[in-house]
């Protein structure tokens, strides 16, 4: 009878330890997700969402191929594995908004409106165009239901990378993250290209006017003119920006599944 009770107790402890490991991986990803890695979202909300998702994932995860067997060192190694998996996936998801922030910086620089404010999505000073575009695209992203993809990644990460079967191939992860980073720079230029092109033409025109009529205060006229033209082109370019955002999100989806495949055996 005592042996049966001891076996049941050991099984319960084993289940609790596995649930903690699931919670560690999921909470690491949640705390790094775009729009969740910002200060305005309370930590208690992030923790509650992580616990709820862990509660849903735990019954559906594959059977583990190891036994912790009261080994603190082994348990610590599995904890480090879950944290590393969560950091890689969470860091990759952050590229969803990087190009928007960079594109906004290019637009504000050319327009000449670099006055900064605190950007809640990146937690440091940014210009108003970056903040406006980021908030707008995040609202469109959430309204379209695309954020459910990240929940799918959470569930499928345990199918692709079961606990204890993670492949520590850092070269594959580094290559994928470098490609995402390079792609962000390219897309950010495409994102800001219409406004940058219009401002360039406006600047050339003002320069020619200054040559033809030196007595005219062209540069005083140029400040409000650039703001007006840049804002107008930005409004008309919003559909193109949304298309670029969706294309970047599709690329991010492929990159995340590539990361999952690279981490599994």
PyMOL commands that set and color helices and strands:
alter all, ss='L'
color gray80, all
select helices_A, chain A and resi 2-32+43-58+72-93+95-111+128-143+148-160+170-212+218-263
alter helices_A, ss='H'
color red, helices_A
select strands_A, chain A and resi 116-119+124-127
alter strands_A, ss='S'
color yellow, strands_A
deselect
rebuild
show_as cartoon
